[in-house]
Amino acid sequence: MRRVRDKKKSAPKPRATAAAKARQANTRPAKGSGDDRAAAPGITPEGAGLGNIRDNIDAIDARIHGLLNERARFAQLVGISKSASGRAVDYYRPEREAEVLRMALKRNQGPLRDEEIARLFREIMSACLAQQEPLKVAFLGPEGTFTQAAVLKHFGNSVRALPLAAIDEIFHEVEAGVADFGVVPIENSSEGTVNHTLDMFLSSGLKICGEVELRISHYLMGKMSAFEAIKRVCAHPQALAQCRAWLDEQLPEVERVGVSSNAEGARRARDERGTAAIAGRTAAEIYSLNLLANEIEDRPDNTTRFLVVGRKLFNASGADRTTLLVSTSDTDDSGALFQLLEPLAQHRVNMTRIESRPSRRRKWDYVFFIDIEGHVSDPAVAKALAALQSRASLFKVLGSYPRAVL
């Protein structure tokens, strides 16, 4: 009898699954605990069944959840250490967020794509920042525009997006402090510069705080089910231009109507008989429209660059771009532009873009918008800009900001 009692006493207890352990402790099992192989990411025990795989996934989810909350607590400490009464805009650091995204992409070895990794980390940062209060970001509305998509790509979904009717309204709302930041289109890879955005910088004191590059796919949509019922196509003039060849071939007799935004075109397509629109897929869902044709843009690499505008400059991120507004007293003088650009070459600062616009001071007088690589705090850039400023009648740093990560 005694031997029987001893055998019962020494009988092993049922082992808890790795998922149960992780849920109980909300931490990763210690090394050597016997559960490393069952719970380690990317390792599946030989002969593991579906139930075992799901247990592994549950364990990983529990650890991720614990780490997310731990990260959020550290984000709270950052806010407390700066100002107990501060606002989200006081804690937002685009250079730091760009650095985090670049590190995440450098670590990534798959199977998730870089785009997915960047999106996940963007949402984590967005949610952590919104613990104080959500950022207020103005964009060219209404809902369903590509500018709204650019807002979400850059700031994540934990912001308060404010749709406005025009680009100048975005600048005014940020200047007045109603919005913390604004997002505006600046150029398209097929159709070039959005001049209205450039012209706003002539009078605005806002600074460029970041940039977003967004791959643009256009869709033809409407309430009708066939091309024959289309009498007009409404879209932003840039979208009409980006689909010009397709429209010439498929709808040569249909009127093309430029409107303030693609979303406005989608709204008209919802409300007007015979009107179709060109817009992103999201607009078709928002306005309950049929998709009549997919990806009708003329170039497969069609991309729009957007600028993030705010009220101050930020520190360097290590991979930056600087935008300048410059001019001379007389742009008709021989070699006037060369005199402005020479310091960039002398200090080996790379210019990536230049645009001229009427100065509005007198007729046939121009200002130049220049993009260069680097941050104003970089030694070579600082020397080049000091030399350029000494030659210019107008010199303004519009922004020094992280280059688009993806």
C-alpha positions as a Markdown table, in Angstrom:
| # | Residue | x | y | z |
|---|---|---|---|---|
| 1 | Met | 0.0 | 0.0 | 0.0 |
| 2 | Arg | 2.8 | 2.3 | 0.8 |
| 3 | Arg | 4.4 | 1.8 | -2.6 |
| 4 | Val | 1.1 | 2.6 | -4.3 |
| 5 | Arg | 0.8 | 5.8 | -2.3 |
| 6 | Asp | 4.4 | 6.8 | -3.3 |
| 7 | Lys | 3.6 | 6.1 | -6.9 |
| 8 | Lys | 0.6 | 8.4 | -6.8 |
| 9 | Lys | 2.6 | 11.1 | -5.1 |
| 10 | Ser | 5.3 | 11.1 | -7.7 |
| 11 | Ala | 3.0 | 11.1 | -10.7 |
| 12 | Pro | 3.7 | 14.1 | -13.0 |
| 13 | Lys | 1.2 | 16.9 | -13.1 |
| 14 | Pro | -0.3 | 17.8 | -16.5 |
| 15 | Arg | 1.8 | 20.5 | -18.2 |
| 16 | Ala | 0.2 | 23.9 | -19.0 |
| 17 | Thr | 0.5 | 24.9 | -22.6 |
| 18 | Ala | 2.9 | 27.7 | -23.6 |
| 19 | Ala | -0.1 | 29.9 | -24.3 |
| 20 | Ala | -1.5 | 29.4 | -20.8 |
| 21 | Lys | 1.8 | 30.2 | -19.2 |
| 22 | Ala | 2.3 | 33.3 | -21.3 |
| 23 | Arg | -1.3 | 34.5 | -20.6 |
| 24 | Gln | -0.7 | 34.0 | -16.8 |
| 25 | Ala | 2.6 | 35.8 | -16.6 |
| 26 | Asn | 2.2 | 38.1 | -19.7 |
| 27 | Thr | 5.9 | 37.6 | -20.2 |
| 28 | Arg | 8.1 | 35.3 | -22.3 |
| 29 | Pro | 9.0 | 32.0 | -20.5 |
| 30 | Ala | 12.5 | 32.0 | -19.1 |
| 31 | Lys | 15.3 | 30.3 | -21.0 |
| 32 | Gly | 15.7 | 26.6 | -20.0 |
| 33 | Ser | 12.1 | 26.3 | -18.8 |
| 34 | Gly | 11.3 | 23.7 | -21.4 |
| 35 | Asp | 8.9 | 26.0 | -23.3 |
| 36 | Asp | 11.4 | 27.9 | -25.4 |
| 37 | Arg | 10.9 | 25.8 | -28.4 |
| 38 | Ala | 7.1 | 25.7 | -28.1 |
| 39 | Ala | 6.8 | 29.5 | -27.8 |
| 40 | Ala | 9.8 | 30.9 | -29.7 |
| 41 | Pro | 8.6 | 32.9 | -32.8 |
| 42 | Gly | 9.3 | 31.2 | -36.1 |
| 43 | Ile | 9.9 | 27.7 | -34.5 |
| 44 | Thr | 7.3 | 25.0 | -35.0 |
| 45 | Pro | 7.9 | 21.7 | -33.2 |
| 46 | Glu | 8.2 | 18.7 | -35.5 |
| 47 | Gly | 4.9 | 17.0 | -36.0 |
| 48 | Ala | 3.0 | 19.9 | -34.4 |
| 49 | Gly | -0.7 | 19.8 | -35.1 |
| 50 | Leu | -3.1 | 22.7 | -35.7 |
| 51 | Gly | -3.9 | 23.0 | -32.0 |
| 52 | Asn | -0.3 | 23.2 | -31.1 |
| 53 | Ile | 0.3 | 25.9 | -33.7 |
| 54 | Arg | -2.6 | 27.9 | -32.5 |
| 55 | Asp | -1.2 | 27.6 | -28.9 |
| 56 | Asn | 2.1 | 29.1 | -30.2 |
| 57 | Ile | 0.2 | 31.9 | -31.9 |
| 58 | Asp | -1.7 | 32.7 | -28.7 |
| 59 | Ala | 1.5 | 32.7 | -26.7 |
| 60 | Ile | 3.2 | 35.1 | -29.2 |
| 61 | Asp | 0.1 | 37.3 | -29.2 |
| 62 | Ala | 0.2 | 37.5 | -25.4 |
| 63 | Arg | 3.8 | 38.6 | -25.5 |
| 64 | Ile | 3.2 | 41.2 | -28.2 |
| 65 | His | 0.2 | 42.5 | -26.2 |
| 66 | Gly | 2.4 | 42.9 | -23.1 |
| 67 | Leu | 5.2 | 44.6 | -25.0 |
| 68 | Leu | 2.8 | 47.0 | -26.7 |
| 69 | Asn | 1.4 | 48.1 | -23.3 |
| 70 | Glu | 5.0 | 48.4 | -22.0 |
| 71 | Arg | 5.9 | 50.6 | -24.9 |
| 72 | Ala | 2.8 | 52.7 | -24.3 |
| 73 | Arg | 3.9 | 53.2 | -20.7 |
| 74 | Phe | 7.3 | 54.4 | -21.7 |
| 75 | Ala | 5.6 | 56.8 | -24.2 |
| 76 | Gln | 3.6 | 58.2 | -21.3 |
| 77 | Leu | 6.8 | 58.8 | -19.4 |
| 78 | Val | 8.2 | 60.8 | -22.3 |
| 79 | Gly | 5.2 | 63.1 | -22.1 |
| 80 | Ile | 5.4 | 63.4 | -18.3 |
| 81 | Ser | 9.1 | 64.2 | -18.5 |
| 82 | Lys | 8.5 | 67.1 | -20.9 |
| 83 | Ser | 5.3 | 68.7 | -19.6 |
| 84 | Ala | 2.4 | 67.4 | -17.5 |
| 85 | Ser | 0.1 | 69.8 | -19.3 |
| 86 | Gly | 1.5 | 69.5 | -22.8 |
| 87 | Arg | -0.4 | 68.6 | -25.9 |
| 88 | Ala | 0.2 | 65.9 | -28.4 |
| 89 | Val | 1.8 | 68.3 | -30.8 |
| 90 | Asp | 4.4 | 69.1 | -28.2 |
| 91 | Tyr | 5.5 | 65.5 | -28.1 |
| 92 | Tyr | 5.4 | 64.7 | -31.8 |
| 93 | Arg | 8.9 | 64.3 | -33.3 |
| 94 | Pro | 8.9 | 63.4 | -37.0 |
| 95 | Glu | 12.7 | 62.8 | -37.0 |
| 96 | Arg | 12.3 | 60.2 | -34.2 |
| 97 | Glu | 9.5 | 58.5 | -35.9 |
| 98 | Ala | 11.5 | 58.3 | -39.2 |
| 99 | Glu | 14.4 | 56.8 | -37.3 |
| 100 | Val | 12.1 | 54.1 | -35.7 |
| 101 | Leu | 10.7 | 53.2 | -39.1 |
| 102 | Arg | 14.1 | 53.0 | -40.7 |
| 103 | Met | 15.4 | 50.7 | -37.9 |
| 104 | Ala | 12.3 | 48.5 | -38.3 |
| 105 | Leu | 12.9 | 48.1 | -42.0 |
| 106 | Lys | 16.6 | 47.4 | -41.5 |
| 107 | Arg | 15.7 | 44.6 | -39.0 |
| 108 | Asn | 13.0 | 43.1 | -41.3 |
| 109 | Gln | 13.8 | 39.7 | -42.7 |
| 110 | Gly | 10.3 | 38.7 | -43.8 |
| 111 | Pro | 8.0 | 37.1 | -44.4 |
| 112 | Leu | 6.1 | 40.4 | -43.9 |
| 113 | Arg | 6.9 | 43.0 | -46.6 |
| 114 | Asp | 8.6 | 46.2 | -45.7 |
| 115 | Glu | 5.4 | 48.1 | -46.4 |
| 116 | Glu | 3.5 | 46.0 | -43.9 |
| 117 | Ile | 6.2 | 46.4 | -41.2 |
| 118 | Ala | 6.2 | 50.2 | -41.7 |
| 119 | Arg | 2.5 | 50.4 | -41.5 |
| 120 | Leu | 2.4 | 48.3 | -38.3 |
| 121 | Phe | 5.0 | 50.4 | -36.6 |
| 122 | Arg | 3.4 | 53.6 | -37.7 |
| 123 | Glu | 0.1 | 52.5 | -36.1 |
| 124 | Ile | 1.9 | 51.6 | -32.9 |
| 125 | Met | 3.5 | 55.1 | -32.7 |
| 126 | Ser | 0.3 | 56.7 | -33.6 |
| 127 | Ala | -1.6 | 54.9 | -30.8 |
| 128 | Cys | 1.1 | 55.6 | -28.2 |
| 129 | Leu | 1.2 | 59.4 | -29.1 |
| 130 | Ala | -2.6 | 59.6 | -28.9 |
| 131 | Gln | -2.6 | 58.7 | -25.2 |
| 132 | Gln | -2.1 | 62.4 | -24.5 |
| 133 | Glu | -4.7 | 63.5 | -27.1 |
| 134 | Pro | -4.9 | 62.8 | -30.9 |
| 135 | Leu | -3.1 | 65.1 | -33.3 |
| 136 | Lys | -5.4 | 67.2 | -35.4 |
| 137 | Val | -4.3 | 67.0 | -39.1 |
| 138 | Ala | -6.0 | 69.1 | -41.8 |
| 139 | Phe | -6.2 | 67.7 | -45.3 |
| 140 | Leu | -7.7 | 68.4 | -48.7 |
| 141 | Gly | -11.2 | 66.8 | -48.4 |
| 142 | Pro | -13.8 | 65.6 | -48.4 |
| 143 | Glu | -13.3 | 62.1 | -47.1 |
| 144 | Gly | -12.0 | 59.6 | -49.7 |
| 145 | Thr | -9.2 | 61.8 | -51.2 |
| 146 | Phe | -5.6 | 60.6 | -51.8 |
| 147 | Thr | -4.6 | 63.4 | -49.4 |
| 148 | Gln | -6.5 | 61.7 | -46.7 |
| 149 | Ala | -4.7 | 58.4 | -47.5 |
| 150 | Ala | -1.4 | 60.3 | -47.2 |
| 151 | Val | -2.5 | 61.5 | -43.7 |
| 152 | Leu | -3.1 | 58.0 | -42.6 |
| 153 | Lys | 0.1 | 56.7 | -44.1 |
| 154 | His | 2.2 | 59.3 | -42.4 |
| 155 | Phe | 0.4 | 59.8 | -39.0 |
| 156 | Gly | -1.5 | 56.5 | -38.6 |
| 157 | Asn | -5.2 | 56.1 | -37.8 |
| 158 | Ser | -5.1 | 57.5 | -34.2 |
| 159 | Val | -5.2 | 61.1 | -35.4 |
| 160 | Arg | -8.2 | 63.4 | -35.8 |
| 161 | Ala | -8.3 | 64.1 | -39.6 |
| 162 | Leu | -10.0 | 67.4 | -40.5 |
| 163 | Pro | -11.2 | 67.6 | -44.1 |
| 164 | Leu | -11.1 | 71.1 | -45.7 |
| 165 | Ala | -12.3 | 72.3 | -49.1 |
| 166 | Ala | -9.1 | 74.0 | -50.4 |
| 167 | Ile | -5.3 | 74.1 | -49.9 |
| 168 | Asp | -5.3 | 77.7 | -48.7 |
| 169 | Glu | -7.8 | 76.7 | -45.9 |
| 170 | Ile | -5.3 | 74.0 | -44.7 |
| 171 | Phe | -2.6 | 76.6 | -44.4 |
| 172 | His | -4.9 | 79.0 | -42.5 |
| 173 | Glu | -6.2 | 76.4 | -40.1 |
| 174 | Val | -2.6 | 75.3 | -39.2 |
| 175 | Glu | -1.5 | 78.9 | -38.9 |
| 176 | Ala | -4.4 | 79.6 | -36.5 |
| 177 | Gly | -3.6 | 76.6 | -34.4 |
| 178 | Val | -7.0 | 74.9 | -35.1 |
| 179 | Ala | -5.0 | 72.0 | -36.7 |
| 180 | Asp | -1.6 | 70.8 | -35.5 |
| 181 | Phe | -0.4 | 69.9 | -39.0 |
| 182 | Gly | -1.6 | 69.9 | -42.5 |
| 183 | Val | -1.0 | 67.6 | -45.5 |
| 184 | Val | -1.0 | 69.1 | -49.0 |
| 185 | Pro | 0.0 | 67.7 | -52.4 |
| 186 | Ile | 3.1 | 69.2 | -53.9 |
| 187 | Glu | 4.0 | 67.2 | -57.1 |
| 188 | Asn | 3.1 | 64.2 | -59.2 |
| 189 | Ser | 5.5 | 62.0 | -61.0 |
| 190 | Ser | 3.6 | 62.2 | -64.2 |
| 191 | Glu | 2.1 | 65.8 | -64.2 |
| 192 | Gly | 4.6 | 67.8 | -62.2 |
| 193 | Thr | 4.1 | 70.5 | -59.6 |
| 194 | Val | 0.9 | 71.5 | -57.7 |
| 195 | Asn | 1.4 | 75.3 | -58.1 |
| 196 | His | -1.2 | 76.3 | -55.6 |
| 197 | Thr | 0.7 | 74.6 | -52.8 |
| 198 | Leu | 4.0 | 76.3 | -53.9 |
| 199 | Asp | 2.3 | 79.7 | -54.1 |
| 200 | Met | 1.0 | 79.4 | -50.5 |
| 201 | Phe | 4.6 | 79.4 | -49.2 |
| 202 | Leu | 5.1 | 82.9 | -50.6 |
| 203 | Ser | 3.0 | 84.4 | -47.9 |
| 204 | Ser | 2.8 | 81.7 | -45.2 |
| 205 | Gly | 5.1 | 81.3 | -42.3 |
| 206 | Leu | 4.5 | 77.6 | -42.0 |
| 207 | Lys | 7.3 | 75.1 | -42.1 |
| 208 | Ile | 7.6 | 71.8 | -43.9 |
| 209 | Cys | 7.9 | 69.0 | -41.3 |
| 210 | Gly | 7.8 | 65.9 | -43.5 |
| 211 | Glu | 6.9 | 64.4 | -46.8 |
| 212 | Val | 4.8 | 61.4 | -47.9 |
| 213 | Glu | 5.1 | 59.5 | -51.2 |
| 214 | Leu | 1.9 | 57.7 | -52.2 |
| 215 | Arg | 1.4 | 55.3 | -55.1 |
| 216 | Ile | -1.7 | 56.6 | -57.0 |
| 217 | Ser | -4.1 | 54.2 | -58.6 |
| 218 | His | -7.2 | 55.7 | -60.3 |
| 219 | Tyr | -10.5 | 54.0 | -60.7 |
| 220 | Leu | -13.5 | 55.0 | -62.9 |
| 221 | Met | -16.7 | 54.8 | -60.9 |
| 222 | Gly | -20.4 | 55.8 | -61.1 |
| 223 | Lys | -23.9 | 54.7 | -60.5 |
| 224 | Met | -24.3 | 53.3 | -64.0 |
| 225 | Ser | -23.1 | 49.8 | -65.0 |
| 226 | Ala | -21.8 | 50.5 | -68.5 |
| 227 | Phe | -19.7 | 53.1 | -70.3 |
| 228 | Glu | -22.6 | 54.0 | -72.7 |
| 229 | Ala | -24.4 | 55.8 | -69.9 |
| 230 | Ile | -21.5 | 58.1 | -69.1 |
| 231 | Lys | -22.1 | 61.7 | -70.2 |
| 232 | Arg | -19.3 | 63.4 | -68.2 |
| 233 | Val | -16.3 | 62.4 | -66.0 |
| 234 | Cys | -15.6 | 64.6 | -62.9 |
| 235 | Ala | -12.2 | 64.6 | -61.1 |
| 236 | His | -9.4 | 66.9 | -59.9 |
| 237 | Pro | -7.6 | 68.3 | -63.0 |
| 238 | Gln | -4.4 | 66.4 | -61.9 |
| 239 | Ala | -6.3 | 63.1 | -62.0 |
| 240 | Leu | -7.8 | 63.9 | -65.4 |
| 241 | Ala | -4.3 | 64.6 | -66.7 |
| 242 | Gln | -2.9 | 61.4 | -65.2 |
| 243 | Cys | -5.5 | 59.4 | -67.1 |
| 244 | Arg | -5.5 | 61.4 | -70.3 |
| 245 | Ala | -4.5 | 58.6 | -72.7 |
| 246 | Trp | -6.9 | 56.1 | -71.2 |
| 247 | Leu | -9.8 | 58.6 | -71.5 |
| 248 | Asp | -8.8 | 59.5 | -75.1 |
| 249 | Glu | -9.0 | 55.8 | -76.0 |
| 250 | Gln | -12.0 | 54.6 | -74.0 |
| 251 | Leu | -14.2 | 57.7 | -73.6 |
| 252 | Pro | -13.1 | 60.1 | -76.3 |
| 253 | Glu | -16.6 | 61.8 | -76.7 |
| 254 | Val | -17.3 | 62.2 | -72.9 |
| 255 | Glu | -17.0 | 65.7 | -71.3 |
| 256 | Arg | -14.2 | 66.0 | -68.7 |
| 257 | Val | -15.1 | 68.3 | -65.8 |
| 258 | Gly | -12.4 | 69.5 | -63.4 |
| 259 | Val | -13.5 | 69.8 | -59.7 |
| 260 | Ser | -11.8 | 70.7 | -56.4 |
| 261 | Ser | -11.0 | 67.1 | -55.4 |
| 262 | Asn | -11.6 | 63.5 | -56.6 |
| 263 | Ala | -13.9 | 63.0 | -53.7 |
| 264 | Glu | -16.0 | 65.9 | -54.9 |
| 265 | Gly | -16.2 | 64.2 | -58.2 |
| 266 | Ala | -17.3 | 61.0 | -56.5 |
| 267 | Arg | -20.0 | 62.9 | -54.7 |
| 268 | Arg | -21.3 | 64.3 | -57.9 |
| 269 | Ala | -21.3 | 60.9 | -59.5 |
| 270 | Arg | -23.5 | 59.7 | -56.7 |
| 271 | Asp | -25.9 | 62.6 | -57.0 |
| 272 | Glu | -26.0 | 63.3 | -60.8 |
| 273 | Arg | -27.4 | 61.1 | -63.5 |
| 274 | Gly | -24.8 | 60.4 | -66.3 |
| 275 | Thr | -21.8 | 61.5 | -64.2 |
| 276 | Ala | -18.9 | 59.2 | -63.5 |
| 277 | Ala | -15.8 | 60.0 | -61.4 |
| 278 | Ile | -12.1 | 59.2 | -61.2 |
| 279 | Ala | -10.9 | 58.6 | -57.7 |
| 280 | Gly | -9.3 | 56.0 | -55.4 |
| 281 | Arg | -11.1 | 52.8 | -54.5 |
| 282 | Thr | -12.0 | 54.1 | -51.0 |
| 283 | Ala | -14.2 | 56.8 | -52.6 |
| 284 | Ala | -16.3 | 54.1 | -54.4 |
| 285 | Glu | -17.0 | 52.5 | -51.0 |
| 286 | Ile | -17.8 | 55.9 | -49.2 |
| 287 | Tyr | -20.1 | 57.1 | -52.0 |
| 288 | Ser | -21.6 | 53.7 | -52.9 |
| 289 | Leu | -20.5 | 53.7 | -56.5 |
| 290 | Asn | -19.8 | 50.9 | -59.0 |
| 291 | Leu | -16.2 | 50.3 | -60.1 |
| 292 | Leu | -16.4 | 50.6 | -63.9 |
| 293 | Ala | -12.6 | 50.3 | -64.6 |
| 294 | Asn | -9.5 | 49.6 | -62.5 |
| 295 | Glu | -6.1 | 51.3 | -62.5 |
| 296 | Ile | -6.7 | 53.6 | -65.5 |
| 297 | Glu | -3.7 | 55.9 | -64.8 |
| 298 | Asp | -1.4 | 56.2 | -67.8 |
| 299 | Arg | 1.8 | 55.3 | -66.0 |
| 300 | Pro | 2.2 | 52.3 | -63.8 |
| 301 | Asp | 4.6 | 54.2 | -61.4 |
| 302 | Asn | 2.2 | 57.1 | -60.9 |
| 303 | Thr | 3.1 | 58.6 | -57.5 |
| 304 | Thr | 2.2 | 61.8 | -55.7 |
| 305 | Arg | 4.4 | 63.5 | -53.2 |
| 306 | Phe | 2.7 | 65.3 | -50.3 |
| 307 | Leu | 4.1 | 67.8 | -47.8 |
| 308 | Val | 3.4 | 67.9 | -44.0 |
| 309 | Val | 3.2 | 71.5 | -42.9 |
| 310 | Gly | 3.4 | 72.7 | -39.3 |
| 311 | Arg | 4.5 | 75.7 | -37.2 |
| 312 | Lys | 8.2 | 74.9 | -36.5 |
| 313 | Leu | 11.4 | 73.2 | -37.7 |
| 314 | Phe | 12.6 | 69.9 | -36.2 |
| 315 | Asn | 15.9 | 68.3 | -35.7 |
| 316 | Ala | 17.8 | 66.1 | -38.1 |
| 317 | Ser | 16.9 | 62.4 | -38.6 |
| 318 | Gly | 20.0 | 61.3 | -40.5 |
| 319 | Ala | 18.3 | 61.1 | -43.9 |
| 320 | Asp | 16.8 | 64.5 | -44.6 |
| 321 | Arg | 15.7 | 67.0 | -47.2 |
| 322 | Thr | 15.7 | 70.8 | -47.1 |
| 323 | Thr | 13.4 | 73.1 | -49.1 |
| 324 | Leu | 14.4 | 76.7 | -49.9 |
| 325 | Leu | 12.7 | 79.7 | -51.3 |
| 326 | Val | 15.2 | 82.1 | -52.9 |
| 327 | Ser | 15.5 | 84.9 | -55.4 |
| 328 | Thr | 17.7 | 87.7 | -56.5 |
| 329 | Ser | 17.0 | 91.4 | -56.9 |
| 330 | Asp | 16.8 | 91.0 | -60.6 |
| 331 | Thr | 16.2 | 87.6 | -62.1 |
| 332 | Asp | 16.7 | 89.0 | -65.6 |
| 333 | Asp | 20.5 | 89.5 | -65.0 |
| 334 | Ser | 22.8 | 87.2 | -66.9 |
| 335 | Gly | 23.9 | 84.3 | -64.6 |
| 336 | Ala | 21.5 | 85.3 | -61.8 |
| 337 | Leu | 20.4 | 81.7 | -61.2 |
| 338 | Phe | 24.0 | 80.4 | -61.5 |
| 339 | Gln | 25.1 | 82.8 | -58.7 |
| 340 | Leu | 22.4 | 81.3 | -56.4 |
| 341 | Leu | 23.3 | 77.7 | -57.2 |
| 342 | Glu | 27.1 | 77.9 | -57.2 |
| 343 | Pro | 27.5 | 77.6 | -53.4 |
| 344 | Leu | 25.6 | 74.3 | -53.5 |
| 345 | Ala | 28.2 | 72.9 | -56.0 |
| 346 | Gln | 31.1 | 74.3 | -54.1 |
| 347 | His | 30.1 | 72.6 | -50.9 |
| 348 | Arg | 29.0 | 69.4 | -52.7 |
| 349 | Val | 25.4 | 69.7 | -51.6 |
| 350 | Asn | 23.1 | 67.8 | -54.0 |
| 351 | Met | 20.1 | 69.7 | -55.5 |
| 352 | Thr | 17.2 | 67.3 | -56.3 |
| 353 | Arg | 14.6 | 69.7 | -57.6 |
| 354 | Ile | 14.1 | 73.3 | -58.7 |
| 355 | Glu | 10.9 | 75.2 | -59.6 |
| 356 | Ser | 10.3 | 78.8 | -60.6 |
| 357 | Arg | 7.2 | 80.8 | -59.8 |
| 358 | Pro | 6.1 | 84.4 | -60.4 |
| 359 | Ser | 7.3 | 86.5 | -57.4 |
| 360 | Arg | 4.2 | 88.7 | -57.5 |
| 361 | Arg | 6.5 | 91.7 | -56.9 |
| 362 | Arg | 6.5 | 92.8 | -60.5 |
| 363 | Lys | 6.0 | 91.2 | -63.9 |
| 364 | Trp | 8.5 | 88.8 | -65.3 |
| 365 | Asp | 10.2 | 88.5 | -61.9 |
| 366 | Tyr | 10.6 | 85.0 | -60.3 |
| 367 | Val | 11.3 | 83.1 | -57.1 |
| 368 | Phe | 12.9 | 79.7 | -57.0 |
| 369 | Phe | 11.9 | 76.7 | -54.9 |
| 370 | Ile | 14.8 | 74.4 | -54.4 |
| 371 | Asp | 15.1 | 71.0 | -52.7 |
| 372 | Ile | 18.5 | 69.8 | -51.5 |
| 373 | Glu | 19.7 | 66.7 | -49.7 |
| 374 | Gly | 20.6 | 67.1 | -46.0 |
| 375 | His | 19.5 | 69.1 | -43.0 |
| 376 | Val | 20.2 | 72.7 | -42.2 |
| 377 | Ser | 22.3 | 71.6 | -39.2 |
| 378 | Asp | 24.6 | 69.5 | -41.4 |
| 379 | Pro | 28.0 | 71.3 | -41.6 |
| 380 | Ala | 28.3 | 71.2 | -45.4 |
| 381 | Val | 24.6 | 72.3 | -45.9 |
| 382 | Ala | 25.0 | 75.1 | -43.3 |
| 383 | Lys | 28.1 | 76.5 | -45.1 |
| 384 | Ala | 26.4 | 76.3 | -48.5 |
| 385 | Leu | 23.3 | 78.1 | -47.2 |
| 386 | Ala | 25.3 | 80.8 | -45.6 |
| 387 | Ala | 27.0 | 81.6 | -48.9 |
| 388 | Leu | 23.7 | 81.4 | -50.8 |
| 389 | Gln | 22.0 | 83.7 | -48.4 |
| 390 | Ser | 24.7 | 86.3 | -48.8 |
| 391 | Arg | 24.0 | 86.4 | -52.6 |
| 392 | Ala | 20.1 | 86.3 | -52.4 |
| 393 | Ser | 17.7 | 89.2 | -52.1 |
| 394 | Leu | 15.1 | 86.6 | -50.7 |
| 395 | Phe | 16.2 | 83.6 | -48.7 |
| 396 | Lys | 13.9 | 81.4 | -46.7 |
| 397 | Val | 14.2 | 77.9 | -45.3 |
| 398 | Leu | 10.8 | 76.4 | -45.8 |
| 399 | Gly | 11.6 | 73.2 | -44.1 |
| 400 | Ser | 14.3 | 70.7 | -43.1 |
| 401 | Tyr | 12.6 | 67.3 | -42.7 |
| 402 | Pro | 12.9 | 63.5 | -42.9 |
| 403 | Arg | 12.8 | 62.1 | -46.4 |
| 404 | Ala | 9.9 | 59.7 | -47.0 |
| 405 | Val | 10.7 | 56.3 | -45.6 |
| 406 | Leu | 8.6 | 54.4 | -48.2 |
